[in-house]
Amino acid sequence: MEHDHAHHHNHSVTLTNVNTAFIVGISLNFLFVIIEVGVGLSIHSLSLLSDAGHNLADVGALALSLLAFRLLKIRANENYTYGYRKTSILVALFNSMVLLVSIGAIMYEAAHRFFNPEPMPGTTIALVAGIGIVINAVTALMFLRDKDKDLNIKSAYLHLMSDAVVSLGLVIGGIIMFYTQWFWIDSVLSMVVAVVIFFSTWGVLKHSLRLSLDGVPEDIHVDDIKAAALKIIGVKDLHHIHVWAISTTENAMTAHLVLHQDITTEQELQIKYKLKHQLEHQNIQHITLETERENENCKAKVC
């Protein structure tokens, strides 16, 4: 019985300009939060204050995501043999949970304000929200290239784009208030903000929770892994397959590879090389295979 552990990274994800995107995103959005809070308090606009709270949560999420990427660079040690890669998953999970809590707070206050609307200048709301469209859209585009390469980057992109959509809604609402004096629109817009946050967060929450529980990443299918192995001449079976994420960009796998009895040592090495190469194309970077001959594995019904 032989063991082999591969750490090939030829097909691993290369993230570009991530630090710059996060730093710019954090700076611009924090500045916008200050503007929204100041104006929201002065005109008593719940929609602006709700959006400010949402944007502040996004600033915190961006900061935590940046910290997670920095921790990825810390080398492994005796106590953390994978380094601190898992923090990128935990941060995505924490960010999602914080946003869900903010939804509850916004909905509660919006319901209360709906029955007690206060007059406010719609043009001011529209102007501030217009600034938000520009800031959120510009920062979201900075994450566009890498949004499908990492869960935290996808989360940042979705949140910023949803913020831009919410700001557009606030612009429309401000214009409506200006012409109709329907000030209850402010509470309705706050509820819309909460709904948008929920739908943009739910998918990331499920994915990050799945990865934190060492579930199989969504883009990887065990049946495809086994099928790829069985296509290689000399492979009898692949079982005891375990796949999990060690970060939001890297995955690992262990499995028992059963070979035909007459396979030589040289052929075995070639088979393992082919399989690992194929699995790297399936986004699995850390692969450990335990090889067996078919007559050593009767329990797997391959004798």
QUIURWO-V203614 format. One line per field, one symbol per residue. phi: phi as a letter, one per 20 degrees, with the letter a starting at -180 (. if undefined). burial: b if it has 24 or more other ideal C-beta (glycine too) atoms within 12 Angstrom, else e. A space follows every 50 residues. Layout:
phi->???
burial->???
This chain:
phi->.ccbcdcecfdffdedlfgfffffffffffffffffffffffdmefffff ffffffffffffffffffffffefffcfecfdmdffffffffffgfffff fffffffffffffgecfdfbffffffffffffgfffffffffegfdfedb ffffffffffffffffffffffffffffedmeffggffffffgfffgfff egffffffffffemffgfedcgfffffffffefoeeaccleccbedafcc ccbcaededffefefffffffffffffffffemdedccddecegfecffe mcf
burial->eeebebeeeeeebebeebeebbebbbebbbebbebbbebbeebebbbbbb bbbbbbbbbbbbbbbbbbbebbeeeeeeeeebebbbbbbbbbbbbbbbbb ebbebbbebbeebeeebeebbbebbbbbbbbbbbbbbbbbebbeebbebb bbbbbbbbbbbbbbbbbbbbbbbbbbbeeeeebbbbbbbbbbbbbbbbeb beebbebbbbbbeeebbeebebeebbebbbebebbbbbbebbbbbbbbbb bbbbbbbbbbeebeeeebeebbebbbebbbebbbbbbbbbbbbbeebeee eee
